[in-house]
Every structure is written in structure tokens, then in C-alpha cells.
């Protein structure tokens, strides 16, 4: 997949994963891996960016005597998904055009 396209999709994929339930880093990677390749070095900057935008929150809990950070989507994160889906409708029109369709279809 084109790296620029992938970068644009990853934030929304992480938000969509958290839409179902809160989760922690490794579980997010594991759950997204079948759809889109993502590593720890990619995920954690995304989580930091989403936290800075208040799209997610983080809660620290002890698990097996270690602190684990659990991430949860916020209303702002939900809005980000909605905005992405609205924008995607425009992308579909452009893709149809690229495939040879008429822009007015």
C-alpha cells in the first residue's frame, strides 16, 4: 500500500478499533494486523497524536505486576471517524473517475 495512503488510514483504523472497546498497544496492533500492517514504532506516535487532539484518553492499570496503558475513544475521536467517512465519499467519486467513469455519474 502507498505509504501516504496508509498513513492517512492508520489514525482512523486505531480510532475504529477503540470504538468497540478500550484497548492497549499490543492488542491494537494484533487486532489491526490482519487488515493493515502496523508496528509498535508506528502505533505509539499515532496514539500520542490522538491523545494530543483529545481523540482518545488513556488510563494506566496494573496487569501482571506491570503498568499497562489502556486507550479509549472520546466524542472527538468519534467525530474524527465521522469526518473521515464523509471525506471518503468524495474519495470514492474521484476513484470512480480515475477508473474511467464520468465525474457526473
C-alpha positions in Angstrom: 0.0 0.0 0.0 1.2 3.5 -0.8 2.8 4.9 2.4 1.0 8.2 2.2 -2.4 6.5 1.8 -1.6 4.1 4.7 -0.6 6.9 7.0 -3.9 8.6 6.4 -5.8 5.4 7.2 -3.9 4.3 10.3 -5.3 7.0 12.7 -8.8 6.2 11.7 -8.2 2.4 12.0 -6.9 2.9 15.5 -10.0 5.0 16.4 -12.3 2.4 14.8 -10.6 -0.3 16.9 -11.2 1.7 20.1 -14.8 2.4 19.1 -15.7 -1.2 20.1 -13.8 -1.3 23.4 -10.8 0.2 25.2 -7.5 -1.5 24.4 -3.8 -1.4 25.0 -0.9 -1.1 22.5 -0.1 -4.7 21.7 -3.8 -5.7 21.4 -4.4 -2.8 19.0 -1.5 -4.0 16.8 -2.7 -7.6 17.0 -6.3 -6.7 16.1 -5.3 -4.4 13.2 -2.6 -6.6 11.7 -4.9 -8.8 9.6 -6.2 -5.6 7.8 -3.2 -3.2 7.8 0.4 -3.7 8.7 1.3 -1.7 11.8 4.3 -1.9 14.2 4.9 -0.5 17.7 7.1 2.2 16.2 4.2 3.3 14.1 1.4 2.9 16.6 2.8 4.8 19.6 3.3 8.1 17.7 -0.3 7.7 16.4 -1.6 7.2 20.0 0.4 10.3 21.1 -1.0 12.3 18.3 -4.6 11.1 19.0 -4.1 11.9 22.7 -2.9 15.4 21.9 -6.1 16.0 19.8 -8.2 14.6 22.7 -9.5 12.0 20.3 -8.6 9.3 22.9 -7.9 9.1 26.6 -5.5 6.8 28.5 -5.9 5.0 31.8 -3.0 3.2 33.5 -3.7 -0.1 35.2 -1.6 -2.8 36.7 -1.5 -6.1 34.8 0.8 -8.9 35.8 2.7 -6.5 38.1 3.3 -4.1 35.2 1.7 -0.8 34.3 -0.4 -1.1 31.1 -1.9 1.9 29.3 -5.5 1.4 28.1 -6.8 3.7 25.4 -10.4 4.7 24.9 -12.1 6.8 22.2 -13.7 10.1 23.1 -16.5 12.0 21.4 -13.8 14.0 19.5 -12.5 10.6 18.2 -15.9 9.6 17.1 -16.2 12.9 15.3 -12.9 12.2 13.6 -14.3 8.9 12.3 -17.5 10.6 11.0 -15.4 13.3 9.2 -13.2 10.6 7.6 -16.3 8.7 6.4 -17.8 11.9 4.9 -14.5 12.7 3.2 -14.2 9.1 1.9 -17.4 9.6 -0.1 -15.6 12.3 -2.1 -12.6 9.9 -2.5 -14.9 7.3 -3.9 -16.1 9.7 -6.6 -12.5 10.5 -7.5 -11.6 6.8 -7.7 -14.5 6.1 -9.9 -13.4 8.9 -12.2 -9.8 7.6 -12.3 -11.2 4.2 -13.2 -12.8 5.8 -16.3 -16.2 6.8 -15.0 -17.9 10.1 -15.7 -17.5 12.7 -12.9 -21.2 13.4 -13.2 -22.4 9.8 -12.7 
